[in-house]
């Protein structure tokens, strides 16, 4: 009986380890750089670090939310004043695609935030478009698409 239990535990451990490895993505160096920039953006938004975000956001950037869309200064003011406080993005899946001087990040996330003083948690597919300008990547578009379910 003892050996049966040990065998079952070993099988479960190996199965869980294999599943975890299947979910890990391997990015190229260029993709990894964009993923890190995206992760930094989520951290800066959480910290309300508008100085770093101002550098990252392209002058003509647009931000698409459930309630509308607006430009760079409006987004920075929304973050600065706490109109939307992006507390934590739980990132479940990320893909990076490159085309014609742009990098697009597609993410499935749960966003924990505070909107108008109310704590909310929504599932989103987020699209981030980065453009290379003057030798650095800048965020041109950030669009949230709310998904069904939790």
DSSP file (Angstrom, degrees, kcal/mol; ACC not computed):
  #  RESIDUE AA STRUCTURE BP1 BP2  ACC     N-H-->O    O-->H-N    N-H-->O    O-->H-N    TCO  KAPPA ALPHA  PHI   PSI    X-CA   Y-CA   Z-CA
    1    1 A X     >        0   0    0      0, 0.0     4,-2.2     0, 0.0     5,-0.2   0.000 360.0 360.0 360.0 -42.3    0.0    0.0    0.0
    2    2 A X  H  >  +     0   0    0      1,-0.2     4,-2.2     2,-0.2     5,-0.2   0.902 360.0  49.0 -61.7 -41.4    2.8    2.4    0.9
    3    3 A X  H  > S+     0   0    0      1,-0.2     4,-2.3     2,-0.2    -1,-0.2   0.838 108.4  54.6 -69.2 -30.9    4.5    1.8   -2.5
    4    4 A X  H  > S+     0   0    0      2,-0.2     4,-2.4     1,-0.2    -2,-0.2   0.917 109.0  47.6 -65.4 -43.1    1.2    2.5   -4.3
    5    5 A X  H  X S+     0   0    0     -4,-2.2     4,-2.6     2,-0.2    -2,-0.2   0.920 112.5  48.9 -63.7 -44.0    0.8    5.8   -2.5
    6    6 A X  H  X S+     0   0    0     -4,-2.2     4,-2.4     1,-0.2    -2,-0.2   0.907 111.4  50.1 -62.8 -42.2    4.4    6.8   -3.3
    7    7 A X  H  X S+     0   0    0     -4,-2.3     4,-2.3     2,-0.2    -2,-0.2   0.913 111.5  47.8 -62.7 -43.9    3.9    5.8   -7.0
    8    8 A X  H  X S+     0   0    0     -4,-2.4     4,-2.5     2,-0.2    -2,-0.2   0.920 112.0  49.9 -64.0 -43.8    0.7    7.9   -7.2
    9    9 A X  H  X S+     0   0    0     -4,-2.6     4,-2.4     1,-0.2    -2,-0.2   0.901 111.1  49.0 -62.3 -41.2    2.4   10.9   -5.6
   10   10 A X  H  X S+     0   0    0     -4,-2.4     4,-2.5     2,-0.2    -1,-0.2   0.911 111.1  50.3 -64.5 -41.8    5.3   10.7   -8.0
   11   11 A X  H  X S+     0   0    0     -4,-2.3     4,-2.4     1,-0.2    -2,-0.2   0.924 112.0  47.3 -61.9 -44.7    3.0   10.4  -11.0
   12   12 A X  H  X S+     0   0    0     -4,-2.5     4,-2.6     2,-0.2     5,-0.2   0.902 111.5  51.1 -63.6 -41.6    1.0   13.5   -9.8
   13   13 A X  H  X S+     0   0    0     -4,-2.4     4,-2.3     1,-0.2    -2,-0.2   0.925 112.3  45.8 -62.0 -45.4    4.2   15.4   -9.2
   14   14 A X  H  X S+     0   0    0     -4,-2.5     4,-2.4     2,-0.2    -2,-0.2   0.895 112.5  51.3 -65.1 -39.7    5.5   14.6  -12.7
   15   15 A X  H  X S+     0   0    0     -4,-2.4     4,-2.3     2,-0.2    -2,-0.2   0.922 111.7  46.0 -64.1 -44.7    2.2   15.5  -14.3
   16   16 A X  H  X S+     0   0    0     -4,-2.6     4,-2.3     2,-0.2    -2,-0.2   0.907 113.0  50.6 -65.1 -42.1    1.9   18.8  -12.6
   17   17 A X  H  X S+     0   0    0     -4,-2.3     4,-1.9    -5,-0.2    -2,-0.2   0.894 110.7  48.9 -62.8 -41.1    5.6   19.6  -13.4
   18   18 A X  H  X S+     0   0    0     -4,-2.4     4,-1.8     2,-0.2    -1,-0.2   0.913 111.0  50.0 -65.2 -42.9    5.0   18.8  -17.1
   19   19 A X  H  X S+     0   0    0     -4,-2.3     4,-1.4     1,-0.2    -2,-0.2   0.909 109.0  52.0 -62.6 -42.3    1.8   20.9  -17.2
   20   20 A X  H  X S+     0   0    0     -4,-2.3     4,-0.6     1,-0.2     3,-0.2   0.896 109.0  50.5 -61.6 -39.9    3.7   23.9  -15.7
   21   21 A X  H >< S+     0   0    0     -4,-1.9     3,-0.7     1,-0.2    -1,-0.2   0.853 105.2  57.2 -67.2 -33.6    6.4   23.5  -18.3
   22   22 A X  H 3< S+     0   0    0     -4,-1.8    -1,-0.2     1,-0.2    -2,-0.2   0.844 105.4  51.6 -63.7 -32.7    3.8   23.5  -21.1
   23   23 A X  H 3< S+     0   0    0     -4,-1.4     2,-0.4    -3,-0.2    -1,-0.2   0.607  88.2  96.9 -82.5 -12.1    2.5   26.9  -20.0
   24   24 A X    <<  -     0   0    0     -3,-0.7     2,-0.3    -4,-0.6    -3,-0.0  -0.640  66.1-146.8 -81.0 131.2    5.9   28.6  -19.9
   25   25 A X        -     0   0    0     -2,-0.4     2,-0.6    70,-0.0    -2,-0.1  -0.722   2.3-143.8 -96.3 147.0    6.6   30.5  -23.1
   26   26 A X        -     0   0    0     -2,-0.3     2,-0.3     0, 0.0    -2,-0.0  -0.957  21.9-166.0-109.4 120.1   10.0   30.9  -24.6
   27   27 A X        -     0   0    0     -2,-0.6     2,-0.0     1,-0.1    68,-0.0  -0.759  21.0-116.9-104.7 150.0   10.5   34.4  -26.1
   28   28 A X     >  -     0   0    0     -2,-0.3     4,-2.9     1,-0.1     5,-0.2  -0.306  40.7-100.3 -69.5 168.7   13.2   35.6  -28.4
   29   29 A X  H  > S+     0   0    0      1,-0.2     4,-1.9     2,-0.2     5,-0.1   0.899 125.7  48.8 -60.6 -40.6   15.5   38.3  -27.0
   30   30 A X  H  > S+     0   0    0      2,-0.2     4,-1.5     1,-0.2    -1,-0.2   0.915 113.2  46.5 -66.9 -42.9   13.5   41.0  -28.9
   31   31 A X  H  > S+     0   0    0      1,-0.2     4,-2.6     2,-0.2    -2,-0.2   0.916 110.3  53.7 -62.9 -43.6   10.2   39.6  -27.7
   32   32 A X  H  X S+     0   0    0     -4,-2.9     4,-2.6     1,-0.2    -1,-0.2   0.871 104.6  55.1 -60.8 -37.7   11.5   39.4  -24.1
   33   33 A X  H  X S+     0   0    0     -4,-1.9     4,-1.8     2,-0.2    -1,-0.2   0.907 110.8  44.9 -61.6 -42.0   12.5   43.1  -24.3
   34   34 A X  H  X S+     0   0    0     -4,-1.5     4,-2.5     2,-0.2    -2,-0.2   0.895 111.6  52.5 -69.9 -40.5    9.0   44.1  -25.2
   35   35 A X  H  X S+     0   0    0     -4,-2.6     4,-2.6     1,-0.2    -2,-0.2   0.913 110.2  48.8 -60.9 -42.8    7.4   41.8  -22.6
   36   36 A X  H  X S+     0   0    0     -4,-2.6     4,-2.6     2,-0.2    -1,-0.2   0.887 110.1  51.2 -64.7 -38.6    9.6   43.4  -19.9
   37   37 A X  H  X S+     0   0    0     -4,-1.8     4,-2.2     2,-0.2    -2,-0.2   0.910 111.1  48.4 -63.8 -41.7    8.6   46.9  -21.2
   38   38 A X  H  X S+     0   0    0     -4,-2.5     4,-2.1     2,-0.2    -2,-0.2   0.922 111.7  49.1 -62.8 -44.9    4.9   45.8  -20.9
   39   39 A X  H  X S+     0   0    0     -4,-2.6     4,-2.2     1,-0.2    -2,-0.2   0.904 109.9  51.7 -62.3 -41.2    5.5   44.4  -17.4
   40   40 A X  H  X S+     0   0    0     -4,-2.6     4,-3.1     1,-0.2     5,-0.2   0.912 106.5  54.9 -59.8 -41.9    7.2   47.7  -16.4
   41   41 A X  H  X S+     0   0    0     -4,-2.2     4,-2.5     1,-0.2    -2,-0.2   0.930 107.4  48.9 -57.6 -47.1    4.3   49.6  -17.7
   42   42 A X  H  X S+     0   0    0     -4,-2.1     4,-2.2     1,-0.2    -1,-0.2   0.907 113.2  48.2 -60.3 -41.2    1.9   47.6  -15.5
   43   43 A X  H  X S+     0   0    0     -4,-2.2     4,-2.4     2,-0.2    -2,-0.2   0.931 111.7  48.4 -64.2 -45.5    4.1   48.2  -12.5
   44   44 A X  H  <>S+     0   0    0     -4,-3.1     5,-2.8     1,-0.2     4,-0.5   0.875 111.4  50.7 -63.7 -36.6    4.4   52.0  -13.2
   45   45 A X  H ><5S+     0   0    0     -4,-2.5     3,-0.8    -5,-0.2    41,-0.4   0.912 110.9  48.9 -65.9 -41.3    0.6   52.2  -13.6
   46   46 A X  H 3<5S+     0   0    0     -4,-2.2    -2,-0.2     1,-0.2    -1,-0.2   0.886 114.7  44.5 -63.4 -39.7    0.2   50.4  -10.3
   47   47 A X  T 3<5S-     0   0    0     -4,-2.4    -1,-0.2    -5,-0.1    -2,-0.2   0.483 108.7-125.3 -82.4  -3.4    2.7   52.8   -8.6
   48   48 A X  T < 5 +     0   0    0     -3,-0.8     2,-1.8    -4,-0.5    -3,-0.2   0.861  48.9 166.1  56.9  38.0    1.1   55.8  -10.3
   49   49 A X     >< +     0   0    0     -5,-2.8     4,-2.0     1,-0.2     3,-0.3  -0.575   5.9 168.6 -85.0  77.7    4.6   56.6  -11.6
   50   50 A X  H  >  +     0   0    0     -2,-1.8     4,-2.4     1,-0.2    -1,-0.2   0.733  68.9  64.5 -68.2 -22.0    3.4   59.2  -14.2
   51   51 A X  H  > S+     0   0    0      2,-0.2     4,-1.3     1,-0.2    -1,-0.2   0.952 108.3  39.4 -64.9 -48.0    7.0   60.4  -14.8
   52   52 A X  H  > S+     0   0    0     -3,-0.3     4,-1.7     1,-0.2    -2,-0.2   0.897 116.7  51.4 -66.8 -39.9    8.0   57.0  -16.2
   53   53 A X  H  X S+     0   0    0     -4,-2.0     4,-3.0     1,-0.2    -2,-0.2   0.870 103.6  58.1 -65.9 -36.4    4.7   56.6  -18.0
   54   54 A X  H  < S+     0   0    0     -4,-2.4    -1,-0.2     1,-0.2    -2,-0.2   0.882 108.4  46.6 -61.2 -37.8    5.1   60.0  -19.7
   55   55 A X  H  < S+     0   0    0     -4,-1.3    -1,-0.2     1,-0.2    -2,-0.2   0.871 115.8  46.0 -68.3 -37.8    8.4   58.8  -21.2
   56   56 A X  H  < S+     0   0    0     -4,-1.7    83,-2.4    -5,-0.1     2,-0.3   0.880  95.7  82.4 -75.6 -39.7    6.8   55.6  -22.4
   57   57 A X  E  < S-a  139   0A   0     -4,-3.0    83,-0.2    81,-0.2     2,-0.0  -0.516  82.7-124.2 -74.1 126.9    3.6   56.9  -23.8
   58   58 A X  E >   -     0   0A   0     81,-2.9     3,-2.1    -2,-0.3    14,-0.2  -0.346  24.8-112.8 -63.5 149.2    3.9   58.3  -27.4
   59   59 A X  E 3  S+     0   0A   0      1,-0.3    13,-0.4    13,-0.1    14,-0.2   0.836 118.8  40.0 -55.2 -34.8    2.8   61.9  -27.8
   60   60 A X  E 3  S+     0   0A   0     11,-0.1    -1,-0.3    12,-0.1    -2,-0.1   0.077  88.3 143.5-102.5  23.2   -0.1   60.8  -30.0
   61   61 A X  E <   -     0   0A   0     -3,-2.1    11,-0.7    78,-0.1     2,-0.3  -0.224  34.7-152.9 -66.4 153.6   -1.0   57.7  -27.9
   62   62 A X  E     -aB 141  71A   0     78,-2.2    80,-1.9     9,-0.2     2,-0.5  -0.962   3.6-155.8-128.7 145.8   -4.6   56.6  -27.5
   63   63 A X  E     -aB 142  70A   0      7,-2.8     7,-1.7    -2,-0.3     2,-0.6  -0.982   6.3-159.6-127.5 119.3   -6.1   54.6  -24.6
   64   64 A X  E     +aB 143  69A   0     78,-2.8    80,-2.3    -2,-0.5     5,-0.2  -0.887  19.4 169.2-107.4 117.9   -9.3   52.6  -25.2
   65   65 A X  E >   - B   0  68A   0      3,-3.5     3,-0.9    -2,-0.6    -2,-0.0  -0.598  50.8 -95.3-117.2 177.3  -11.3   51.7  -22.0
   66   66 A X  T 3  S+     0   0    0      1,-0.2     3,-0.1    -2,-0.2    -1,-0.0   0.827 124.7  41.9 -63.2 -31.0  -14.8   50.3  -21.4
   67   67 A X  T 3  S-     0   0    0      1,-0.2     2,-0.3     0, 0.0    -1,-0.2   0.357 127.6 -58.5-102.1   6.1  -16.2   53.8  -21.0
   68   68 A X  E <   -B   65   0A   0     -3,-0.9    -3,-3.5     2,-0.0     2,-0.3  -0.959  52.8 -87.6 151.1-169.0  -14.4   55.6  -23.8
   69   69 A X  E     +B   64   0A   0     -2,-0.3     2,-0.3    -5,-0.2    -5,-0.2  -0.983  36.5 163.9-141.1 152.7  -11.1   56.5  -25.3
   70   70 A X  E     -B   63   0A   0     -7,-1.7    -7,-2.8    -2,-0.3    -2,-0.0  -0.940  29.3 -94.7-158.3 176.1   -8.7   59.4  -24.8
   71   71 A X  E  >  -B   62   0A   0     -2,-0.3     4,-2.2    -9,-0.2    -9,-0.2  -0.084  48.6 -77.8 -94.1-170.5   -5.1   60.6  -25.4
   72   72 A X  H  > S+     0   0    0    -11,-0.7     4,-2.7   -13,-0.4     5,-0.2   0.917 123.3  45.9 -57.2 -54.5   -1.8   60.7  -23.5
   73   73 A X  H  > S+     0   0    0      1,-0.2     4,-2.5     2,-0.2    -1,-0.2   0.877 112.7  51.2 -64.0 -37.6   -2.5   63.7  -21.1
   74   74 A X  H  > S+     0   0    0      2,-0.2     4,-2.3     1,-0.2    -1,-0.2   0.908 111.7  47.6 -64.1 -41.4   -6.0   62.4  -20.2
   75   75 A X  H  X S+     0   0    0     -4,-2.2     4,-2.3     2,-0.2    -2,-0.2   0.930 112.2  48.8 -65.7 -44.8   -4.6   59.0  -19.3
   76   76 A X  H  X S+     0   0    0     -4,-2.7     4,-3.1     1,-0.2    -2,-0.2   0.912 112.9  48.0 -61.3 -41.7   -1.7   60.5  -17.3
   77   77 A X  H  X S+     0   0    0     -4,-2.5     4,-2.6    -5,-0.2     6,-0.3   0.887 109.3  53.4 -65.4 -38.5   -4.2   62.7  -15.4
   78   78 A X  H  X>S+     0   0    0     -4,-2.3     5,-1.3     2,-0.2     6,-1.3   0.901 115.0  41.1 -61.8 -41.2   -6.5   59.7  -14.8
   79   79 A X  H ><5S+     0   0    0     -4,-2.3     3,-0.5     3,-0.2    -2,-0.2   0.931 114.8  51.0 -71.2 -46.8   -3.6   57.8  -13.3
   80   80 A X  H 3<5S+     0   0    0     -4,-3.1    -2,-0.2     1,-0.2    -3,-0.2   0.901 116.0  40.4 -58.0 -45.0   -2.2   60.8  -11.4
   81   81 A X  H 3<5S-     0   0    0     -4,-2.6    -1,-0.2    -5,-0.2    -2,-0.2   0.568 111.4-116.3 -85.1  -9.2   -5.6   61.7   -9.8
   82   82 A X  T <<5S+     0   0    0     -4,-0.7    35,-0.4    -3,-0.5    34,-0.3   0.635  70.2 138.7  82.9  13.1   -6.6   58.1   -9.1
   83   83 A X  S   <S+     0   0    0     -5,-1.3    33,-1.6    -6,-0.3     2,-0.4   0.905  89.0  14.4 -54.7 -41.3   -9.7   58.2  -11.4
   84   84 A X  E    S-C  115   0A   0     -6,-1.3     2,-0.7    31,-0.2    -1,-0.3  -0.983  77.2-166.9-129.9 123.5   -8.4   54.7  -12.4
   85   85 A X  E     -C  114   0A   0     29,-2.6    29,-1.8    -2,-0.4     2,-1.6  -0.927  11.5-152.3-111.2 107.5   -5.9   53.1  -10.1
   86   86 A X  E     +C  113   0A   0     -2,-0.7    27,-0.2   -41,-0.4   -38,-0.2  -0.607  23.6 172.9 -77.3  88.1   -4.4   50.0  -11.9
   87   87 A X  E     -     0   0A   0     -2,-1.6     2,-0.3    25,-0.8    26,-0.2   0.947  59.0 -11.9 -69.7 -50.0   -3.6   48.1   -8.7
   88   88 A X  E     -C  112   0A   0     24,-2.3    24,-3.2    -3,-0.2     2,-0.7  -0.947  50.4-151.5-157.9 132.0   -2.5   44.8  -10.2
   89   89 A X  E     -C  111   0A   0     -2,-0.3     2,-0.9    22,-0.2    22,-0.2  -0.921  12.9-154.6-102.5 116.0   -2.6   43.1  -13.5
   90   90 A X  E     -C  110   0A   0     20,-3.1    20,-1.8    -2,-0.7     2,-0.6  -0.818  18.0-154.3 -88.2 106.5   -2.7   39.3  -13.2
   91   91 A X  E     +C  109   0A   0     -2,-0.9    18,-0.2    18,-0.2     3,-0.1  -0.738  24.8 168.7 -92.8 121.9   -1.2   38.3  -16.5
   92   92 A X  E     +     0   0A   0     16,-3.1     2,-0.3    -2,-0.6    17,-0.2   0.744  66.0   8.5-102.5 -30.5   -2.2   34.8  -17.8
   93   93 A X  E     -C  108   0A   0     15,-1.2    15,-2.0     2,-0.0     2,-0.4  -0.989  59.5-171.0-155.0 142.2   -1.0   34.8  -21.4
   94   94 A X  E     +C  107   0A   0     -2,-0.3     2,-0.4    13,-0.2    13,-0.2  -1.000   3.7 179.7-139.5 136.4    1.2   37.0  -23.5
   95   95 A X  E     -C  106   0A   0     11,-2.3    11,-2.7    -2,-0.4     2,-0.4  -0.989  10.8-157.8-131.0 145.0    2.0   37.0  -27.2
   96   96 A X  E     -C  105   0A   0     -2,-0.4     2,-0.4     9,-0.2     9,-0.2  -0.985   9.7-177.4-124.3 132.8    4.2   39.4  -29.1
   97   97 A X  E     -C  104   0A   0      7,-2.4     7,-3.2    -2,-0.4     2,-0.4  -0.987  10.2-153.8-129.2 139.7    4.0   40.1  -32.8
   98   98 A X  E     +C  103   0A   0     -2,-0.4     2,-0.3     5,-0.2     5,-0.2  -0.910  21.9 156.0-114.0 140.2    6.3   42.4  -34.9
   99   99 A X  E >   -C  102   0A   0      3,-2.1     3,-1.5    -2,-0.4    -2,-0.0  -0.868  63.6 -18.7-162.0 129.6    5.4   44.2  -38.1
  100  100 A X  T 3  S-     0   0    0      1,-0.3     3,-0.1    -2,-0.3    -2,-0.0   0.841 127.7 -39.5  46.1  54.4    6.7   47.3  -39.9
  101  101 A X  T 3  S+     0   0    0      1,-0.2    31,-1.8    30,-0.1     2,-0.3   0.644 118.6 105.0  75.2  13.9    8.4   49.0  -37.0
  102  102 A X  E <   -CD  99 131A   0     -3,-1.5    -3,-2.1    29,-0.2     2,-0.4  -0.921  53.2-156.0-124.7 153.9    5.8   48.1  -34.5
  103  103 A X  E     -CD  98 130A   0     27,-2.4    27,-3.4    -2,-0.3     2,-0.5  -0.999  12.6-161.7-124.6 127.5    5.5   45.5  -31.7
  104  104 A X  E     -CD  97 129A   0     -7,-3.2    -7,-2.4    -2,-0.4     2,-0.5  -0.943   0.9-160.5-114.5 128.9    2.1   44.4  -30.6
  105  105 A X  E     -CD  96 128A   0     23,-2.9    23,-2.5    -2,-0.5     2,-0.5  -0.931   3.0-167.3-108.7 124.8    1.5   42.7  -27.3
  106  106 A X  E     +CD  95 127A   0    -11,-2.7   -11,-2.3    -2,-0.5     2,-0.4  -0.960  16.0 176.9-110.1 124.8   -1.6   40.6  -26.8
  107  107 A X  E     -CD  94 126A   0     19,-2.4    19,-2.9    -2,-0.5     2,-0.6  -0.972  29.2-148.3-131.7 143.9   -2.4   39.7  -23.2
  108  108 A X  E     +CD  93 125A   0    -15,-2.0   -16,-3.1    -2,-0.4   -15,-1.2  -0.961  41.8 158.6-103.4 122.1   -5.1   37.9  -21.3
  109  109 A X  E     -CD  91 124A   0     15,-2.7    15,-2.6    -2,-0.6     2,-0.5  -0.893  46.3-134.5-137.4 164.4   -5.3   39.4  -17.9
  110  110 A X  E     -CD  90 123A   0    -20,-1.8   -20,-3.1    -2,-0.3     2,-0.6  -1.000  31.7-151.7-113.0 124.1   -7.4   40.0  -14.8
  111  111 A X  E     -CD  89 122A   0     11,-3.0    11,-1.8    -2,-0.5     2,-0.7  -0.874   8.0-162.4-104.4 118.5   -7.1   43.6  -13.9
  112  112 A X  E     +CD  88 121A   0    -24,-3.2   -24,-2.3    -2,-0.6   -25,-0.8  -0.879  33.9 145.3 -95.0 118.4   -7.6   44.5  -10.2
  113  113 A X  E     -CD  86 120A   0      7,-2.7     7,-3.1    -2,-0.7     2,-0.5  -0.888  49.2-120.0-146.4 174.3   -8.2   48.3  -10.0
  114  114 A X  E     -CD  85 119A   0    -29,-1.8   -29,-2.6    -2,-0.3     2,-0.5  -0.989  27.1-175.2-123.1 121.6  -10.0   51.0   -8.3
  115  115 A X  E >  S-CD  84 118A   0      3,-2.7     3,-1.7    -2,-0.5   -31,-0.2  -0.966  73.6 -17.0-122.0 117.5  -12.4   53.1  -10.4
  116  116 A X  T 3  S-     0   0    0    -33,-1.6    -1,-0.2    -2,-0.5   -33,-0.1   0.839 129.8 -51.9  58.7  33.1  -14.1   56.1   -8.9
  117  117 A X  T 3  S+     0   0    0    -35,-0.4     2,-0.5     1,-0.2    -1,-0.3   0.426 115.2 115.5  85.4  -1.6  -13.3   54.7   -5.4
  118  118 A X  E <   -D  115   0A   0     -3,-1.7    -3,-2.7     0, 0.0     2,-0.4  -0.886  65.3-128.3-106.7 130.2  -14.7   51.3   -6.1
  119  119 A X  E     +D  114   0A   0     -2,-0.5     2,-0.3    -5,-0.2    -5,-0.2  -0.604  37.3 173.7 -74.0 129.4  -12.6   48.1   -6.1
  120  120 A X  E     -D  113   0A   0     -7,-3.1    -7,-2.7    -2,-0.4     2,-0.4  -0.947  23.6-162.0-136.4 156.6  -13.2   46.1   -9.3
  121  121 A X  E     +D  112   0A   0     -2,-0.3     2,-0.4    -9,-0.2    -9,-0.2  -0.948  19.2 173.0-141.3 117.6  -11.7   43.1  -11.0
  122  122 A X  E     -D  111   0A   0    -11,-1.8   -11,-3.0    -2,-0.4     2,-0.4  -0.945  30.9-126.2-127.8 145.9  -12.3   42.4  -14.7
  123  123 A X  E     +D  110   0A   0     26,-0.4    24,-2.0    -2,-0.4     2,-0.3  -0.773  40.4 174.2 -85.6 134.3  -11.0   39.9  -17.2
  124  124 A X  E     -DE 109 146A   0    -15,-2.6   -15,-2.7    -2,-0.4     2,-0.5  -0.958  38.7-140.4-136.1 153.2   -9.6   41.6  -20.3
  125  125 A X  E     -DE 108 145A   0     20,-2.6    20,-2.2    -2,-0.3     2,-0.5  -0.991  35.9-158.2-102.3 124.0   -7.8   40.9  -23.5
  126  126 A X  E     -DE 107 144A   0    -19,-2.9   -19,-2.4    -2,-0.5     2,-0.5  -0.888  11.2-161.7-110.5 133.6   -5.3   43.8  -23.7
  127  127 A X  E     -DE 106 143A   0     16,-2.6    16,-2.7    -2,-0.5     2,-0.5  -0.967   9.0-176.5-113.9 122.7   -3.7   45.0  -26.9
  128  128 A X  E     -DE 105 142A   0    -23,-2.5   -23,-2.9    -2,-0.5     2,-0.6  -0.980   6.8-163.4-118.8 126.7   -0.6   47.2  -26.6
  129  129 A X  E     -DE 104 141A   0     12,-2.6    11,-3.6    -2,-0.5    12,-1.5  -0.951   6.5-169.2-113.9 122.0    1.0   48.6  -29.7
  130  130 A X  E     -DE 103 139A   0    -27,-3.4   -27,-2.4    -2,-0.6     2,-0.4  -0.876   3.3-160.0-108.7 140.2    4.6   49.9  -29.4
  131  131 A X  E     -DE 102 138A   0      7,-2.8     7,-2.5    -2,-0.4     2,-0.7  -0.935  19.6-125.1-118.6 144.2    6.3   52.0  -32.1
  132  132 A X  E     + E   0 137A   0    -31,-1.8     2,-0.4    -2,-0.4     5,-0.2  -0.786  40.8 163.8 -87.9 118.7   10.0   52.5  -32.5
  133  133 A X  E >   - E   0 136A   0      3,-2.8     3,-1.5    -2,-0.7    -2,-0.0  -0.990  63.5  -8.1-141.2 129.9   10.8   56.2  -32.6
  134  134 A X  T 3  S-     0   0    0     -2,-0.4    -1,-0.1     1,-0.3     3,-0.1   0.860 129.7 -53.7  52.9  40.0   14.2   57.9  -32.1
  135  135 A X  T 3  S+     0   0    0      1,-0.2     2,-0.3    -3,-0.0    -1,-0.3   0.571 120.9  89.0  78.0   9.8   15.7   54.6  -31.1
  136  136 A X  E <  S- E   0 133A   0     -3,-1.5    -3,-2.8    -5,-0.1     2,-0.4  -0.989  76.0-112.8-140.2 152.1   13.3   53.7  -28.3
  137  137 A X  E     - E   0 132A   0     -2,-0.3     2,-0.4    -5,-0.2    -5,-0.2  -0.638  34.3-174.3 -80.5 133.2   10.0   51.8  -28.1
  138  138 A X  E     - E   0 131A   0     -7,-2.5    -7,-2.8    -2,-0.4     2,-0.5  -0.976  29.6-111.7-128.7 145.5    7.0   54.0  -27.1
  139  139 A X  E     +aE  57 130A   0    -83,-2.4   -81,-2.9    -2,-0.4    -9,-0.3  -0.627  36.2 170.2 -76.9 121.2    3.4   52.9  -26.4
  140  140 A X  E     +     0   0A   0    -11,-3.6   -78,-2.2    -2,-0.5     2,-0.4   0.800  65.3  17.0 -98.6 -39.2    1.1   54.1  -29.1
  141  141 A X  E     -aE  62 129A   0    -12,-1.5   -12,-2.6   -80,-0.2     2,-0.4  -1.000  51.0-176.8-141.2 136.6   -2.1   52.3  -28.2
  142  142 A X  E     +aE  63 128A   0    -80,-1.9   -78,-2.8    -2,-0.4     2,-0.4  -0.960  18.3 178.4-130.1 113.8   -3.4   50.5  -25.1
  143  143 A X  E     -aE  64 127A   0    -16,-2.7   -16,-2.6    -2,-0.4     2,-0.5  -0.969  15.4-156.0-125.3 130.4   -6.9   48.9  -25.7
  144  144 A X  E     - E   0 126A   0    -80,-2.3     2,-0.5    -2,-0.4   -18,-0.2  -0.898   6.5-172.1-104.2 126.7   -8.9   46.9  -23.2
  145  145 A X  E     - E   0 125A   0    -20,-2.2   -20,-2.6    -2,-0.5     2,-0.2  -0.968  21.2-137.7-117.6 113.4  -11.5   44.4  -24.4
  146  146 A X  E     - E   0 124A   0     -2,-0.5   -22,-0.2   -22,-0.2     2,-0.2  -0.499  19.9-149.8 -71.9 134.0  -13.6   43.0  -21.6
  147  147 A X        -     0   0    0    -24,-2.0   -24,-0.3    -2,-0.2     2,-0.1  -0.605  20.7 -96.8-101.1 164.5  -14.1   39.2  -21.9
  148  148 A X  S    S+     0   0    0     -2,-0.2    -1,-0.1     2,-0.1     2,-0.0  -0.410  83.7  20.3 -76.6 155.1  -17.1   37.2  -20.8
  149  149 A X              0   0    0      1,-0.2   -26,-0.4    -2,-0.1    -2,-0.1  -0.242 360.0 360.0  84.2-173.1  -17.0   35.3  -17.5
  150  150 A X              0   0    0    -28,-0.1    -1,-0.2    -2,-0.0    -2,-0.1   0.438 360.0 360.0 -78.6 360.0  -14.9   35.8  -14.4
